[in-house]
């Protein structure tokens, strides 16, 4: 029995296949206008490279920026203070390297001020995620490394988002909501502390204040001190029994 490998040109259950090689094509093209006619060549336009990209690693006091080309080559890295003057010099750094798009970590936290400054200056700003722990273990942890990673994240287009607008009414409402939530949380913690202290207080004090509502308890405790009876404002609760 003959195996298929003994006959490379034969397929199982079929006749041999004739293959026209390049040499045969050349000889066959002689005198054949259809085969000898040269095919027109098409020229593909050379793509214009996008402007360089920058990534910024933001912190409380400093911002580190790294610029790369559209092919990922590192151009420069520099650190600037997180101040209005620092934002201006950082923008000059971007302009000097022809950067068009900037990826910033924490556009709504440490990088909020820089984001507003660059958006007003006409730069395209996107938010990038901070490197994961696995990436930091592999590449190391430093501000220049994180800034370079942010720039390359913009280049690859992974995990990007549009920064939130921190100048409009939505941001104002968010600030009020956060402030109120914090005040409510602080009030609850304070009331729990007061009531836990009343549990171990002397009997006369415990009997006097335990049955009071929170509002009445705050008013009563606010009168304790070297100047009793003085109008007091504590935790937003006003004692209306005393004039201003």
C-alpha positions, 0 to 999 in steps of 0.5 A: 500500500502506497502512502500519500507522502510517496506522491506529494502531488496526489490527493486521497481519492483524486487525480494529480493536481497540476500546478503552474509555477512562476517559470511556466507562467513566464513561458506561457506568457509569450505571445499571450497578451492577457498574461504578458500585459503588465498590471498597473501598480497602486501606490498607497499614501504614506500615513501622516503620524499623529502628534506625540502623546503625553501621560501624567502621574499626579500627586498632591504636590507634584505632577510628573509628565512623560511624552512619547511619539505616536510609535511609542518612543520616549521623548522626555520626562519632567516633574512640575509642582502642582500649582498654577505656575506648575500647570503653565510650565507643564503646558509649555513642556507639552507645547515644546514636544508638540503633544496633542493628547494628554492622559491624566491619572485622577482627573477628578482628584489630584489631577483636577486642577491640571485637567481644567488648565489643559482643557482651557488651553485646548488640549485633548485630555483623557483619564487613564487608570492607575497601573495595577499591582501586577504591572507595578510589580513587573515594571517597578513603582516610580513617578516617571514609570507611571507617567510613561505607562499613562502615555502608552495607555493612551496610545493603545486606547485601553481603559480610557474615559472622558474626564468629568466636568468639574466647573458646572452645576453638577460639580457644585451639587456633588460638592454639596452632597458630599459635604452634607453626607459627611456632616450627617455621618459626623452627627451620627457618630457624635450622638452615639458617643454621647449616648454611650457616655450617658450609659456610664454617667452618674445616676442623676445625669443619666436620669436627666438626659437619657430620655431626651431627643437628640435635638433637646440633648444637644441644646441641653449639653450646649449650655454646659460650660463657663457661660451658661445660658449664652446663645450657642450654635453646635452642629447646626442646632440653634437654641431658639430660647435665647436671643442672638 
